[in-house]
Amino acid sequence: MTYNEQNIFARILRGELPAIKVYEDDRTLAFMDIMPQAEGHTLVIPKTAAVTLLDLPAEDAAYTIQIVQKVARAIEKALDKKGIILMQLSGEEAGQTVPHVHFHLIPESLHQLRQHAGQMGDQEHIKRLAEKIKAAIASE
Ligand code: 5GP
């Protein structure tokens, strides 16, 4: 699928738009979802320009999943949560709204989720959660 360099996550990766980051290395970035479906909703993205999981080279997918695990562990620890949803929407037909491949981590029950990309969260509160998650990653 053709990659649009102007998508929001590409702009976040280039530093053109702000994001509340919890982890970054040379291949991936993890940051808080601006419209969380539950407290602690975090996104993990590879830096590779790929729209869907199916466009992502297998080795980038494998590496990103390691970071998904790292961030998921930190979320559970930092927010004292048990259980986490890993969601990945590939393609508009599946409901994908931002065309850069990403993994959602949501520490909540499937039955308690708020609407997808529904409502802006309290960004100050989200920043405080991010600080806790960052600290948990640093202590791993
Ligand atoms: P998708 O529908 O593509 O699977 O998920 C896109 C996610 O990105 C949604 O959960 C939505 O709330 C989130 N999102 C949309 N725009 C922004 C933004 O500008 N910054 C951040 N941090 N998240 C965003």
Backbone and ligand atoms as CSV (ligand in chain L), in Angstrom:
chain,resi,resn,atom,element,x,y,z
A,1,MET,N,N,0.850,-1.203,0.000
A,1,MET,CA,C,0.000,0.000,0.000
A,1,MET,C,C,0.886,1.255,0.000
A,2,THR,N,N,0.503,2.283,-0.747
A,2,THR,CA,C,1.327,3.505,-0.823
A,2,THR,C,C,1.345,4.210,0.528
A,3,TYR,N,N,2.528,4.613,0.928
A,3,TYR,CA,C,2.712,5.268,2.223
A,3,TYR,C,C,2.639,6.783,2.053
A,4,ASN,N,N,1.795,7.434,2.835
A,4,ASN,CA,C,1.663,8.894,2.779
A,4,ASN,C,C,2.551,9.515,3.865
A,5,GLU,N,N,3.600,10.188,3.421
A,5,GLU,CA,C,4.593,10.768,4.352
A,5,GLU,C,C,3.992,11.839,5.264
A,6,GLN,N,N,2.776,12.301,4.935
A,6,GLN,CA,C,2.149,13.358,5.744
A,6,GLN,C,C,1.230,12.796,6.828
A,7,ASN,N,N,1.182,11.468,6.994
A,7,ASN,CA,C,0.289,10.943,8.034
A,7,ASN,C,C,0.799,11.391,9.410
A,8,ILE,N,N,-0.140,11.420,10.379
A,8,ILE,CA,C,0.164,12.009,11.698
A,8,ILE,C,C,1.368,11.348,12.366
A,9,PHE,N,N,1.468,10.031,12.268
A,9,PHE,CA,C,2.559,9.358,12.981
A,9,PHE,C,C,3.902,9.602,12.288
A,10,ALA,N,N,3.897,9.741,10.962
A,10,ALA,CA,C,5.141,10.100,10.257
A,10,ALA,C,C,5.582,11.482,10.724
A,11,ARG,N,N,4.623,12.371,10.918
A,11,ARG,CA,C,4.950,13.742,11.362
A,11,ARG,C,C,5.450,13.732,12.807
A,12,ILE,N,N,4.881,12.863,13.642
A,12,ILE,CA,C,5.392,12.723,15.017
A,12,ILE,C,C,6.831,12.190,14.964
A,13,LEU,N,N,7.075,11.186,14.115
A,13,LEU,CA,C,8.427,10.608,14.009
A,13,LEU,C,C,9.446,11.656,13.563
A,14,ARG,N,N,9.033,12.585,12.704
A,14,ARG,CA,C,9.960,13.623,12.229
A,14,ARG,C,C,10.052,14.799,13.208
A,15,GLY,N,N,9.269,14.733,14.303
A,15,GLY,CA,C,9.309,15.812,15.296
A,15,GLY,C,C,8.490,17.030,14.884
A,16,GLU,N,N,7.637,16.887,13.875
A,16,GLU,CA,C,6.830,18.029,13.409
A,16,GLU,C,C,5.575,18.216,14.259
A,17,LEU,N,N,5.147,17.130,14.918
A,17,LEU,CA,C,3.989,17.197,15.817
A,17,LEU,C,C,4.422,16.632,17.165
A,18,PRO,N,N,3.849,17.158,18.257
A,18,PRO,CA,C,4.239,16.663,19.581
A,18,PRO,C,C,3.619,15.308,19.901
A,19,ALA,N,N,4.241,14.595,20.818
A,19,ALA,CA,C,3.667,13.346,21.326
A,19,ALA,C,C,4.196,13.146,22.735
A,20,ILE,N,N,3.401,12.466,23.550
A,20,ILE,CA,C,3.844,12.142,24.911
A,20,ILE,C,C,4.528,10.779,24.827
A,21,LYS,N,N,5.866,10.821,24.740
A,21,LYS,CA,C,6.637,9.607,24.461
A,21,LYS,C,C,6.966,8.847,25.743
A,22,VAL,N,N,6.976,7.517,25.641
A,22,VAL,CA,C,7.409,6.716,26.795
A,22,VAL,C,C,8.660,5.904,26.486
A,23,TYR,N,N,8.942,5.683,25.196
A,23,TYR,CA,C,10.131,4.901,24.838
A,23,TYR,C,C,10.506,5.231,23.399
A,24,GLU,N,N,11.812,5.296,23.144
A,24,GLU,CA,C,12.258,5.472,21.754
A,24,GLU,C,C,13.617,4.821,21.580
A,25,ASP,N,N,13.809,4.142,20.467
A,25,ASP,CA,C,15.145,3.696,20.072
A,25,ASP,C,C,15.279,3.944,18.573
A,26,ASP,N,N,16.329,3.401,17.958
A,26,ASP,CA,C,16.546,3.746,16.548
A,26,ASP,C,C,15.511,3.112,15.624
A,27,ARG,N,N,14.733,2.124,16.098
A,27,ARG,CA,C,13.791,1.434,15.213
A,27,ARG,C,C,12.325,1.580,15.594
A,28,THR,N,N,12.064,2.031,16.819
A,28,THR,CA,C,10.668,2.107,17.285
A,28,THR,C,C,10.422,3.350,18.150
A,29,LEU,N,N,9.138,3.676,18.288
A,29,LEU,CA,C,8.719,4.758,19.190
A,29,LEU,C,C,7.435,4.297,19.877
A,30,ALA,N,N,7.338,4.581,21.178
A,30,ALA,CA,C,6.092,4.309,21.917
A,30,ALA,C,C,5.618,5.614,22.536
A,31,PHE,N,N,4.324,5.905,22.393
A,31,PHE,CA,C,3.774,7.158,22.909
A,31,PHE,C,C,2.316,6.952,23.291
A,32,MET,N,N,1.814,7.901,24.085
A,32,MET,CA,C,0.454,7.776,24.596
A,32,MET,C,C,-0.556,8.126,23.504
A,33,ASP,N,N,-1.657,7.368,23.475
A,33,ASP,CA,C,-2.746,7.675,22.549
A,33,ASP,C,C,-3.451,8.947,23.028
A,34,ILE,N,N,-3.706,9.847,22.105
A,34,ILE,CA,C,-4.288,11.155,22.446
A,34,ILE,C,C,-5.780,11.033,22.808
A,35,MET,N,N,-6.423,9.960,22.314
A,35,MET,CA,C,-7.850,9.715,22.601
A,35,MET,C,C,-7.973,8.309,23.205
A,36,PRO,N,N,-7.509,8.149,24.432
A,36,PRO,CA,C,-7.387,6.798,24.997
A,36,PRO,C,C,-8.724,6.073,25.149
A,37,GLN,N,N,-8.691,4.791,24.823
A,37,GLN,CA,C,-9.894,3.961,25.030
A,37,GLN,C,C,-9.972,3.470,26.461
A,38,ALA,N,N,-8.882,3.653,27.211
A,38,ALA,CA,C,-8.843,3.380,28.643
A,38,ALA,C,C,-7.575,4.045,29.169
A,39,GLU,N,N,-7.506,4.223,30.487
A,39,GLU,CA,C,-6.332,4.831,31.092
A,39,GLU,C,C,-5.078,4.008,30.750
A,40,GLY,N,N,-4.034,4.659,30.264
A,40,GLY,CA,C,-2.793,3.955,29.951
A,40,GLY,C,C,-2.675,3.505,28.507
A,41,HIS,N,N,-3.645,3.841,27.676
A,41,HIS,CA,C,-3.633,3.431,26.255
A,41,HIS,C,C,-2.373,3.992,25.580
A,42,THR,N,N,-1.546,3.088,25.090
A,42,THR,CA,C,-0.234,3.444,24.530
A,42,THR,C,C,-0.112,2.845,23.132
A,43,LEU,N,N,0.628,3.538,22.266
A,43,LEU,CA,C,0.856,3.051,20.903
A,43,LEU,C,C,2.340,2.750,20.717
A,44,VAL,N,N,2.632,1.652,20.038
A,44,VAL,CA,C,4.021,1.324,19.694
A,44,VAL,C,C,4.100,1.277,18.175
A,45,ILE,N,N,5.054,2.029,17.606
A,45,ILE,CA,C,5.187,2.034,16.148
A,45,ILE,C,C,6.621,1.740,15.732
A,46,PRO,N,N,6.768,0.985,14.634
A,46,PRO,CA,C,8.097,0.870,14.039
A,46,PRO,C,C,8.388,2.161,13.282
A,47,LYS,N,N,9.649,2.496,13.108
A,47,LYS,CA,C,9.989,3.710,12.342
A,47,LYS,C,C,9.951,3.467,10.837
A,48,THR,N,N,9.836,2.215,10.459
A,48,THR,CA,C,9.729,1.858,9.041
A,48,THR,C,C,8.462,2.465,8.441
A,49,ALA,N,N,8.572,2.977,7.212
A,49,ALA,CA,C,7.416,3.543,6.525
A,49,ALA,C,C,6.546,2.412,5.978
A,50,ALA,N,N,5.558,1.994,6.748
A,50,ALA,CA,C,4.658,0.917,6.332
A,50,ALA,C,C,3.254,1.258,6.809
A,51,VAL,N,N,2.259,0.988,5.982
A,51,VAL,CA,C,0.876,1.352,6.341
A,51,VAL,C,C,0.269,0.297,7.265
A,52,THR,N,N,0.366,-0.953,6.869
A,52,THR,CA,C,-0.274,-2.014,7.651
A,52,THR,C,C,0.769,-3.042,8.093
A,53,LEU,N,N,0.339,-3.928,8.959
A,53,LEU,CA,C,1.231,-5.000,9.419
A,53,LEU,C,C,1.731,-5.832,8.239
A,54,LEU,N,N,0.881,-5.966,7.222
A,54,LEU,CA,C,1.250,-6.799,6.071
A,54,LEU,C,C,2.287,-6.126,5.179
A,55,ASP,N,N,2.437,-4.805,5.325
A,55,ASP,CA,C,3.459,-4.082,4.560
A,55,ASP,C,C,4.804,-4.060,5.283
A,56,LEU,N,N,4.812,-4.484,6.528
A,56,LEU,CA,C,6.003,-4.340,7.374
A,56,LEU,C,C,6.938,-5.537,7.174
A,57,PRO,N,N,8.221,-5.299,6.859
A,57,PRO,CA,C,9.141,-6.434,6.741
A,57,PRO,C,C,9.126,-7.270,8.024
A,58,ALA,N,N,9.226,-8.584,7.870
A,58,ALA,CA,C,9.080,-9.501,9.007
A,58,ALA,C,C,10.064,-9.182,10.127
A,59,GLU,N,N,11.277,-8.779,9.768
A,59,GLU,CA,C,12.243,-8.532,10.858
A,59,GLU,C,C,11.900,-7.271,11.641
A,60,ASP,N,N,11.287,-6.287,10.977
A,60,ASP,CA,C,10.828,-5.097,11.710
A,60,ASP,C,C,9.636,-5.460,12.606
A,61,ALA,N,N,8.771,-6.328,12.086
A,61,ALA,CA,C,7.622,-6.774,12.887
A,61,ALA,C,C,8.115,-7.520,14.125
A,62,ALA,N,N,9.100,-8.391,13.935
A,62,ALA,CA,C,9.625,-9.190,15.057
A,62,ALA,C,C,10.259,-8.279,16.105
A,63,TYR,N,N,11.028,-7.287,15.644
A,63,TYR,CA,C,11.666,-6.379,16.601
A,63,TYR,C,C,10.602,-5.549,17.337
A,64,THR,N,N,9.624,-5.057,16.590
A,64,THR,CA,C,8.601,-4.198,17.211
A,64,THR,C,C,7.825,-4.970,18.274
A,65,ILE,N,N,7.590,-6.254,18.028
A,65,ILE,CA,C,6.857,-7.051,19.029
A,65,ILE,C,C,7.659,-7.174,20.333
A,66,GLN,N,N,8.985,-7.201,20.215
A,66,GLN,CA,C,9.792,-7.217,21.445
A,66,GLN,C,C,9.563,-5.936,22.248
A,67,ILE,N,N,9.449,-4.817,21.532
A,67,ILE,CA,C,9.220,-3.538,22.218
A,67,ILE,C,C,7.781,-3.479,22.748
A,68,VAL,N,N,6.857,-4.065,22.014
A,68,VAL,CA,C,5.468,-4.161,22.504
A,68,VAL,C,C,5.451,-4.908,23.848
A,69,GLN,N,N,6.196,-5.983,23.936
A,69,GLN,CA,C,6.262,-6.734,25.206
A,69,GLN,C,C,6.865,-5.879,26.314
A,70,LYS,N,N,7.953,-5.184,25.988
A,70,LYS,CA,C,8.640,-4.348,26.984
A,70,LYS,C,C,7.682,-3.281,27.521
A,71,VAL,N,N,6.983,-2.612,26.616
A,71,VAL,CA,C,6.089,-1.521,27.023
A,71,VAL,C,C,4.875,-2.090,27.773
A,72,ALA,N,N,4.373,-3.234,27.322
A,72,ALA,CA,C,3.217,-3.856,27.995
A,72,ALA,C,C,3.572,-4.206,29.444
A,73,ARG,N,N,4.753,-4.772,29.635
A,73,ARG,CA,C,5.194,-5.094,31.009
A,73,ARG,C,C,5.256,-3.839,31.862
A,74,ALA,N,N,5.798,-2.775,31.276
A,74,ALA,CA,C,5.951,-1.517,32.022
A,74,ALA,C,C,4.584,-0.918,32.365
A,75,ILE,N,N,3.633,-0.998,31.441
A,75,ILE,CA,C,2.291,-0.451,31.706
A,75,ILE,C,C,1.658,-1.202,32.883
A,76,GLU,N,N,1.708,-2.533,32.829
A,76,GLU,CA,C,1.106,-3.322,33.918
A,76,GLU,C,C,1.727,-2.961,35.267
A,77,LYS,N,N,3.055,-2.845,35.250
A,77,LYS,CA,C,3.762,-2.559,36.501
A,77,LYS,C,C,3.467,-1.128,36.970
A,78,ALA,N,N,3.590,-0.174,36.057
A,78,ALA,CA,C,3.464,1.236,36.434
A,78,ALA,C,C,2.062,1.580,36.899
A,79,LEU,N,N,1.060,0.989,36.264
A,79,LEU,CA,C,-0.323,1.365,36.564
A,79,LEU,C,C,-1.012,0.328,37.446
A,80,ASP,N,N,-0.213,-0.669,37.881
A,80,ASP,CA,C,-0.728,-1.731,38.739
A,80,ASP,C,C,-1.966,-2.394,38.118
A,81,LYS,N,N,-1.831,-2.768,36.857
A,81,LYS,CA,C,-2.942,-3.384,36.106
A,81,LYS,C,C,-2.597,-4.828,35.804
A,82,LYS,N,N,-3.623,-5.652,35.730
A,82,LYS,CA,C,-3.450,-7.029,35.271
A,82,LYS,C,C,-4.281,-7.179,34.001
A,83,GLY,N,N,-3.660,-7.683,32.960
A,83,GLY,CA,C,-4.386,-7.884,31.713
A,83,GLY,C,C,-4.233,-6.692,30.796
A,84,ILE,N,N,-3.932,-6.995,29.536
A,84,ILE,CA,C,-3.721,-5.897,28.595
A,84,ILE,C,C,-4.189,-6.332,27.201
A,85,ILE,N,N,-4.856,-5.432,26.522
A,85,ILE,CA,C,-5.291,-5.725,25.148
A,85,ILE,C,C,-4.205,-5.268,24.183
A,86,LEU,N,N,-3.837,-6.153,23.253
A,86,LEU,CA,C,-2.959,-5.778,22.142
A,86,LEU,C,C,-3.847,-5.737,20.900
A,87,MET,N,N,-3.966,-4.542,20.292
A,87,MET,CA,C,-4.855,-4.395,19.132
A,87,MET,C,C,-4.049,-3.840,17.958
A,88,GLN,N,N,-4.289,-4.395,16.805
A,88,GLN,CA,C,-3.580,-3.924,15.609
A,88,GLN,C,C,-4.588,-3.913,14.458
A,89,LEU,N,N,-4.921,-2.736,13.962
A,89,LEU,CA,C,-5.879,-2.637,12.858
A,89,LEU,C,C,-5.099,-2.429,11.570
A,90,SER,N,N,-5.277,-3.338,10.626
A,90,SER,CA,C,-4.589,-3.232,9.335
A,90,SER,C,C,-5.607,-2.970,8.239
A,91,GLY,N,N,-5.634,-1.726,7.761
A,91,GLY,CA,C,-6.527,-1.366,6.658
A,91,GLY,C,C,-7.760,-0.614,7.134
A,92,GLU,N,N,-8.155,0.364,6.316
A,92,GLU,CA,C,-9.365,1.162,6.612
A,92,GLU,C,C,-10.569,0.270,6.832
A,93,GLU,N,N,-10.615,-0.831,6.072
A,93,GLU,CA,C,-11.759,-1.748,6.160
A,93,GLU,C,C,-11.872,-2.339,7.561
A,94,ALA,N,N,-10.732,-2.406,8.253
A,94,ALA,CA,C,-10.724,-2.950,9.619
A,94,ALA,C,C,-10.909,-1.846,10.657
A,95,GLY,N,N,-10.980,-0.573,10.182
A,95,GLY,CA,C,-11.161,0.543,11.105
A,95,GLY,C,C,-9.898,1.340,11.355
A,96,GLN,N,N,-8.807,1.018,10.652
A,96,GLN,CA,C,-7.563,1.779,10.836
A,96,GLN,C,C,-7.778,3.223,10.405
A,97,THR,N,N,-7.394,4.171,11.269
A,97,THR,CA,C,-7.605,5.583,10.952
A,97,THR,C,C,-6.301,6.329,10.675
A,98,VAL,N,N,-5.174,5.835,11.173
A,98,VAL,CA,C,-3.877,6.478,10.902
A,98,VAL,C,C,-3.031,5.498,10.076
A,99,PRO,N,N,-2.669,5.898,8.831
A,99,PRO,CA,C,-2.033,4.953,7.920
A,99,PRO,C,C,-0.516,4.789,8.095
A,100,HIS,N,N,-0.108,4.543,9.339
A,100,HIS,CA,C,1.267,4.096,9.643
A,100,HIS,C,C,1.079,2.966,10.649
A,101,VAL,N,N,1.647,1.808,10.359
A,101,VAL,CA,C,1.387,0.620,11.195
A,101,VAL,C,C,1.685,0.902,12.673
A,102,HIS,N,N,0.760,0.468,13.542
A,102,HIS,CA,C,0.939,0.675,14.986
A,102,HIS,C,C,0.226,-0.399,15.776
A,103,PHE,N,N,0.726,-0.601,16.988
A,103,PHE,CA,C,0.170,-1.586,17.922
A,103,PHE,C,C,-0.403,-0.824,19.109
A,104,HIS,N,N,-1.671,-1.077,19.400
A,104,HIS,CA,C,-2.308,-0.466,20.566
A,104,HIS,C,C,-2.086,-1.372,21.778
A,105,LEU,N,N,-1.727,-0.770,22.897
A,105,LEU,CA,C,-1.681,-1.501,24.171
A,105,LEU,C,C,-2.675,-0.819,25.098
A,106,ILE,N,N,-3.680,-1.572,25.541
A,106,ILE,CA,C,-4.750,-0.978,26.350
A,106,ILE,C,C,-4.978,-1.863,27.586
A,107,PRO,N,N,-4.576,-1.375,28.771
A,107,PRO,CA,C,-4.688,-2.191,29.985
A,107,PRO,C,C,-6.101,-2.154,30.565
A,108,GLU,N,N,-7.018,-2.829,29.886
A,108,GLU,CA,C,-8.430,-2.785,30.296
A,108,GLU,C,C,-9.140,-4.011,29.736
A,109,SER,N,N,-10.296,-4.304,30.281
A,109,SER,CA,C,-11.116,-5.385,29.748
A,109,SER,C,C,-11.763,-4.941,28.430
A,110,LEU,N,N,-11.863,-5.863,27.510
A,110,LEU,CA,C,-12.516,-5.608,26.215
A,110,LEU,C,C,-13.911,-4.998,26.398
A,111,HIS,N,N,-14.570,-5.394,27.490
A,111,HIS,CA,C,-15.965,-4.982,27.708
A,111,HIS,C,C,-16.089,-3.580,28.314
A,112,GLN,N,N,-14.928,-2.987,28.683
A,112,GLN,CA,C,-14.964,-1.665,29.341
A,112,GLN,C,C,-14.390,-0.561,28.454
A,113,LEU,N,N,-14.019,-0.913,27.220
A,113,LEU,CA,C,-13.327,0.069,26.376
A,113,LEU,C,C,-14.232,1.226,25.972
A,114,ARG,N,N,-13.622,2.432,25.945
A,114,ARG,CA,C,-14.330,3.578,25.379
A,114,ARG,C,C,-14.233,3.479,23.854
A,115,GLN,N,N,-14.980,4.340,23.187
A,115,GLN,CA,C,-15.032,4.331,21.720
A,115,GLN,C,C,-13.646,4.547,21.112
A,116,HIS,N,N,-13.381,3.878,19.992
A,116,HIS,CA,C,-12.103,4.000,19.290
A,116,HIS,C,C,-11.952,5.404,18.696
A,117,ALA,N,N,-10.830,6.070,19.042
A,117,ALA,CA,C,-10.543,7.426,18.552
A,117,ALA,C,C,-11.739,8.353,18.773
A,118,GLY,N,N,-12.369,8.211,19.939
A,118,GLY,CA,C,-13.646,8.888,20.176
A,118,GLY,C,C,-13.528,10.258,20.798
A,119,GLN,N,N,-12.718,10.366,21.857
A,119,GLN,CA,C,-12.721,11.607,22.638
A,119,GLN,C,C,-11.320,11.901,23.166
A,120,MET,N,N,-10.924,13.177,23.093
A,120,MET,CA,C,-9.613,13.562,23.616
A,120,MET,C,C,-9.537,13.266,25.108
A,121,GLY,N,N,-8.388,12.741,25.535
A,121,GLY,CA,C,-8.177,12.525,26.967
A,121,GLY,C,C,-7.649,13.795,27.624
A,122,ASP,N,N,-7.589,13.785,28.952
A,122,ASP,CA,C,-7.000,14.892,29.716
A,122,ASP,C,C,-5.479,14.773,29.571
A,123,GLN,N,N,-4.879,15.656,28.779
A,123,GLN,CA,C,-3.472,15.495,28.408
A,123,GLN,C,C,-2.529,15.620,29.613
A,124,GLU,N,N,-2.902,16.408,30.616
A,124,GLU,CA,C,-2.057,16.512,31.823
A,124,GLU,C,C,-2.064,15.189,32.584
A,125,HIS,N,N,-3.230,14.589,32.674
A,125,HIS,CA,C,-3.334,13.285,33.340
A,125,HIS,C,C,-2.532,12.233,32.559
A,126,ILE,N,N,-2.654,12.277,31.231
A,126,ILE,CA,C,-1.926,11.317,30.384
A,126,ILE,C,C,-0.413,11.495,30.563
A,127,LYS,N,N,0.038,12.738,30.705
A,127,LYS,CA,C,1.477,12.989,30.932
A,127,LYS,C,C,1.934,12.344,32.234
A,128,ARG,N,N,1.097,12.430,33.266
A,128,ARG,CA,C,1.485,11.826,34.552
A,128,ARG,C,C,1.578,10.310,34.420
A,129,LEU,N,N,0.638,9.695,33.693
A,129,LEU,CA,C,0.698,8.239,33.477
A,129,LEU,C,C,1.966,7.882,32.699
A,130,ALA,N,N,2.282,8.702,31.695
A,130,ALA,CA,C,3.461,8.437,30.857
A,130,ALA,C,C,4.740,8.472,31.692
A,131,GLU,N,N,4.810,9.397,32.634
A,131,GLU,CA,C,6.009,9.460,33.493
A,131,GLU,C,C,6.184,8.153,34.253
A,132,LYS,N,N,5.075,7.602,34.745
A,132,LYS,CA,C,5.149,6.328,35.496
A,132,LYS,C,C,5.599,5.196,34.570
A,133,ILE,N,N,5.054,5.175,33.365
A,133,ILE,CA,C,5.402,4.101,32.415
A,133,ILE,C,C,6.878,4.221,32.026
A,134,LYS,N,N,7.323,5.438,31.779
A,134,LYS,CA,C,8.733,5.673,31.429
A,134,LYS,C,C,9.656,5.179,32.546
A,135,ALA,N,N,9.282,5.490,33.780
A,135,ALA,CA,C,10.108,5.088,34.923
A,135,ALA,C,C,10.160,3.557,35.006
A,136,ALA,N,N,9.026,2.895,34.734
A,136,ALA,CA,C,9.000,1.431,34.795
A,136,ALA,C,C,9.877,0.832,33.688
A,137,ILE,N,N,9.886,1.452,32.516
A,137,ILE,CA,C,10.747,0.958,31.425
A,137,ILE,C,C,12.215,1.137,31.824
A,138,ALA,N,N,12.518,2.280,32.413
A,138,ALA,CA,C,13.914,2.560,32.799
A,138,ALA,C,C,14.407,1.583,33.853
A,139,SER,N,N,13.493,1.074,34.678
A,139,SER,CA,C,13.916,0.174,35.768
A,139,SER,C,C,13.916,-1.299,35.343
A,140,GLU,N,N,13.577,-1.596,34.070
A,140,GLU,CA,C,13.533,-3.003,33.611
A,140,GLU,C,C,14.921,-3.615,33.536
L,1,5GP,P1,P,-6.117,3.241,14.334
L,1,5GP,O1,O,-7.556,3.606,14.135
L,1,5GP,O2,O,-5.314,3.710,13.140
L,1,5GP,O3,O,-5.873,1.812,14.688
L,1,5GP,O4,O,-5.613,4.038,15.599
L,1,5GP,C1,C,-5.119,5.339,15.552
L,1,5GP,C2,C,-4.996,5.792,16.989
L,1,5GP,O5,O,-4.248,6.997,16.983
L,1,5GP,C3,C,-6.333,6.090,17.664
L,1,5GP,O6,O,-6.429,5.347,18.862
L,1,5GP,C4,C,-6.288,7.605,17.924
L,1,5GP,O7,O,-6.875,7.956,19.138
L,1,5GP,C5,C,-4.810,7.893,17.909
L,1,5GP,N1,N,-4.446,9.216,17.443
L,1,5GP,C6,C,-4.998,9.912,16.406
L,1,5GP,N2,N,-4.361,11.073,16.235
L,1,5GP,C7,C,-3.373,11.118,17.168
L,1,5GP,C8,C,-2.372,12.095,17.486
L,1,5GP,O8,O,-2.244,13.151,16.877
L,1,5GP,N3,N,-1.537,11.780,18.510
L,1,5GP,C9,C,-1.643,10.621,19.214
L,1,5GP,N4,N,-0.778,10.429,20.207
L,1,5GP,N5,N,-2.580,9.692,18.942
L,1,5GP,C10,C,-3.430,9.939,17.935
